Amino acid sequence: MKNRLRELRAARRWSQADLADRCQVSRQAINAIETERYDPSLPLAFTIADVFGLTIEEIFRPDRTETTGDPA
């Protein structure tokens, strides 16, 4: 899943640890989400959106290059 997390965090001059504290997760979790190695759970996505005052859709986008196996 694509995301704007790094961009949004940098605009606020927050470190990964700062954002992690606000979301009550580890810095490693934030790093994994930013580098797209991990997709956050829905509750965590809502928390992240709340921290930035945005909707989930304004932060996260599906990766259109992933194959769904269903052409329809």
N, CA and C atoms as a LAMMPS dump frame, in Angstrom:
ITEM: TIMESTEP
0
ITEM: NUMBER OF ATOMS
216
ITEM: BOX BOUNDS ff ff ff
-5.0000000000000000e+02 5.0000000000000000e+02
-5.0000000000000000e+02 5.0000000000000000e+02
-5.0000000000000000e+02 5.0000000000000000e+02
ITEM: ATOMS id mol type element x y z
1 1 1 N 0.837 -1.169 0
2 1 2 C 0 0 0
3 1 3 C 0.89 1.243 0
4 2 1 N 0.587 2.14 -0.893
5 2 2 C 1.324 3.402 -0.967
6 2 3 C 0.84 4.323 0.152
7 3 1 N 1.726 5.211 0.616
8 3 2 C 1.303 6.151 1.645
9 3 3 C 2.13 7.435 1.603
10 4 1 N 1.609 8.46 2.255
11 4 2 C 2.255 9.773 2.324
12 4 3 C 2.828 10.037 3.708
13 5 1 N 3.016 8.988 4.486
14 5 2 C 3.395 9.149 5.879
15 5 3 C 4.69 9.943 6.048
16 6 1 N 5.711 9.586 5.316
17 6 2 C 7.005 10.279 5.454
18 6 3 C 6.861 11.766 5.122
19 7 1 N 6.16 12.054 4.046
20 7 2 C 5.944 13.443 3.626
21 7 3 C 5.193 14.241 4.702
22 8 1 N 4.126 13.662 5.231
23 8 2 C 3.322 14.342 6.248
24 8 3 C 4.113 14.531 7.543
25 9 1 N 4.861 13.518 7.917
26 9 2 C 5.68 13.602 9.128
27 9 3 C 6.771 14.652 8.982
28 10 1 N 7.431 14.663 7.837
29 10 2 C 8.511 15.622 7.598
30 10 3 C 7.989 17.06 7.581
31 11 1 N 6.788 17.264 7.052
32 11 2 C 6.204 18.607 7.009
33 11 3 C 5.995 19.168 8.413
34 12 1 N 5.812 18.278 9.369
35 12 2 C 5.615 18.697 10.767
36 12 3 C 6.911 18.649 11.569
37 13 1 N 7.986 18.241 10.901
38 13 2 C 9.305 18.117 11.529
39 13 3 C 9.287 17.145 12.705
40 14 1 N 8.529 16.061 12.528
41 14 2 C 8.473 15.013 13.531
42 14 3 C 9.429 13.908 13.139
43 15 1 N 10.086 13.335 14.114
44 15 2 C 10.879 12.124 13.862
45 15 3 C 9.924 10.934 13.812
46 16 1 N 10.45 9.812 13.389
47 16 2 C 9.637 8.597 13.425
48 16 3 C 9.231 8.287 14.86
49 17 1 N 10.126 8.547 15.804
50 17 2 C 9.817 8.301 17.219
51 17 3 C 8.697 9.223 17.702
52 18 1 N 8.703 10.481 17.241
53 18 2 C 7.631 11.413 17.618
54 18 3 C 6.277 10.886 17.154
55 19 1 N 6.215 10.47 15.892
56 19 2 C 4.962 9.957 15.357
57 19 3 C 4.571 8.655 16.066
58 20 1 N 5.537 7.81 16.317
59 20 2 C 5.26 6.55 17.014
60 20 3 C 4.648 6.816 18.393
61 21 1 N 5.192 7.785 19.115
62 21 2 C 4.647 8.129 20.429
63 21 3 C 3.197 8.6 20.32
64 22 1 N 2.918 9.425 19.312
65 22 2 C 1.558 9.926 19.129
66 22 3 C 0.573 8.814 18.765
67 23 1 N 1.077 7.779 18.096
68 23 2 C 0.234 6.665 17.662
69 23 3 C 0.296 5.477 18.616
70 24 1 N 1.148 5.572 19.613
71 24 2 C 1.336 4.506 20.599
72 24 3 C 1.769 3.187 19.954
73 25 1 N 2.736 3.304 19.042
74 25 2 C 3.368 2.14 18.425
75 25 3 C 4.878 2.342 18.477
76 26 1 N 5.624 1.368 18.026
77 26 2 C 7.082 1.49 18.018
78 26 3 C 7.554 2.314 16.823
79 27 1 N 8.758 2.853 16.966
80 27 2 C 9.374 3.573 15.849
81 27 3 C 9.567 2.629 14.674
82 28 1 N 9.871 1.366 14.965
83 28 2 C 10.069 0.383 13.919
84 28 3 C 8.787 0.165 13.116
85 29 1 N 7.64 0.222 13.774
86 29 2 C 6.364 0.078 13.064
87 29 3 C 6.167 1.233 12.098
88 30 1 N 6.471 2.444 12.53
89 30 2 C 6.345 3.613 11.649
90 30 3 C 7.293 3.472 10.471
91 31 1 N 8.527 3.047 10.734
92 31 2 C 9.491 2.854 9.655
93 31 3 C 8.997 1.826 8.651
94 32 1 N 8.442 0.724 9.133
95 32 2 C 7.961 -0.334 8.237
96 32 3 C 6.781 0.152 7.389
97 33 1 N 5.917 0.97 7.967
98 33 2 C 4.794 1.522 7.19
99 33 3 C 5.32 2.494 6.146
100 34 1 N 6.22 3.392 6.54
101 34 2 C 6.777 4.375 5.604
102 34 3 C 7.474 3.717 4.424
103 35 1 N 8.172 2.633 4.68
104 35 2 C 8.925 1.952 3.617
105 35 3 C 8.08 0.909 2.9
106 36 1 N 6.795 0.872 3.229
107 36 2 C 5.814 0.006 2.573
108 36 3 C 6.127 -1.478 2.72
109 37 1 N 6.782 -1.825 3.834
110 37 2 C 7.025 -3.231 4.153
111 37 3 C 5.905 -3.789 5.019
112 38 1 N 5.048 -2.898 5.518
113 38 2 C 3.973 -3.303 6.42
114 38 3 C 2.777 -2.403 6.184
115 39 1 N 1.594 -3 6.046
116 39 2 C 0.354 -2.24 5.945
117 39 3 C -0.26 -2.181 7.335
118 40 1 N -0.608 -0.982 7.794
119 40 2 C -1.155 -0.868 9.145
120 40 3 C -2.531 -1.522 9.247
121 41 1 N -2.862 -1.95 10.457
122 41 2 C -4.217 -2.441 10.719
123 41 3 C -5.179 -1.27 10.53
124 42 1 N -6.445 -1.574 10.365
125 42 2 C -7.437 -0.511 10.208
126 42 3 C -7.477 0.416 11.425
127 43 1 N -7.471 -0.126 12.659
128 43 2 C -7.44 0.787 13.813
129 43 3 C -6.206 1.697 13.825
130 44 1 N -5.054 1.166 13.453
131 44 2 C -3.847 1.995 13.409
132 44 3 C -3.942 3.029 12.295
133 45 1 N -4.481 2.654 11.153
134 45 2 C -4.663 3.621 10.055
135 45 3 C -5.566 4.771 10.501
136 46 1 N -6.632 4.453 11.248
137 46 2 C -7.509 5.506 11.773
138 46 3 C -6.757 6.391 12.759
139 47 1 N -5.937 5.797 13.611
140 47 2 C -5.151 6.578 14.57
141 47 3 C -4.207 7.517 13.849
142 48 1 N -3.506 7.006 12.849
143 48 2 C -2.576 7.842 12.073
144 48 3 C -3.331 8.983 11.409
145 49 1 N -4.464 8.683 10.808
146 49 2 C -5.269 9.722 10.16
147 49 3 C -5.695 10.778 11.173
148 50 1 N -6.122 10.347 12.357
149 50 2 C -6.525 11.296 13.404
150 50 3 C -5.37 12.187 13.832
151 51 1 N -4.185 11.614 13.969
152 51 2 C -3.005 12.384 14.374
153 51 3 C -2.728 13.511 13.372
154 52 1 N -2.923 13.229 12.094
155 52 2 C -2.672 14.238 11.063
156 52 3 C -3.902 15.068 10.727
157 53 1 N -5.053 14.726 11.276
158 53 2 C -6.274 15.465 10.973
159 53 3 C -6.738 15.263 9.542
160 54 1 N -6.487 14.071 9.015
161 54 2 C -6.841 13.747 7.634
162 54 3 C -7.683 12.474 7.627
163 55 1 N -8.197 12.133 6.46
164 55 2 C -8.881 10.861 6.309
165 55 3 C -7.857 9.795 5.931
166 56 1 N -8.229 8.55 6.128
167 56 2 C -7.346 7.441 5.734
168 56 3 C -7.006 7.538 4.253
169 57 1 N -8.015 7.875 3.44
170 57 2 C -7.811 7.948 1.989
171 57 3 C -6.839 9.049 1.578
172 58 1 N -6.68 10.061 2.416
173 58 2 C -5.726 11.13 2.116
174 58 3 C -4.288 10.722 2.431
175 59 1 N -4.118 9.644 3.157
176 59 2 C -2.782 9.181 3.54
177 59 3 C -2.388 7.905 2.813
178 60 1 N -3.328 6.974 2.723
179 60 2 C -3.027 5.652 2.17
180 60 3 C -3.732 5.436 0.841
181 61 1 N -3.021 4.807 -0.104
182 61 2 C -3.566 4.463 -1.418
183 61 3 C -3.19 3.026 -1.741
184 62 1 N -4.103 2.297 -2.386
185 62 2 C -3.734 0.935 -2.796
186 62 3 C -2.622 0.981 -3.836
187 63 1 N -1.773 -0.013 -3.805
188 63 2 C -0.703 -0.127 -4.796
189 63 3 C -1.302 -0.788 -6.027
190 64 1 N -1.508 -0.036 -7.065
191 64 2 C -2.183 -0.533 -8.274
192 64 3 C -1.338 -1.536 -9.053
193 65 1 N -0.072 -1.702 -8.716
194 65 2 C 0.766 -2.664 -9.431
195 65 3 C 0.62 -4.068 -8.866
196 66 1 N -0.056 -4.208 -7.706
197 66 2 C -0.268 -5.533 -7.139
198 66 3 C -1.274 -6.288 -7.99
199 67 1 N -1.059 -7.566 -8.155
200 67 2 C -1.952 -8.403 -8.933
201 67 3 C -3.035 -8.972 -8.025
202 68 1 N -4.282 -8.774 -8.394
203 68 2 C -5.374 -9.273 -7.567
204 68 3 C -5.795 -10.673 -7.992
205 69 1 N -5.442 -11.069 -9.199
206 69 2 C -5.842 -12.365 -9.692
207 69 3 C -7.236 -12.346 -10.309
208 70 1 N -7.921 -11.23 -10.194
209 70 2 C -9.275 -11.105 -10.74
210 70 3 C -9.277 -9.922 -11.72
211 71 1 N -9.33 -10.199 -13.028
212 71 2 C -9.239 -9.113 -14.013
213 71 3 C -10.477 -8.246 -14.066
214 72 1 N -11.584 -8.666 -13.505
215 72 2 C -12.834 -7.896 -13.577
216 72 3 C -12.894 -6.789 -12.579
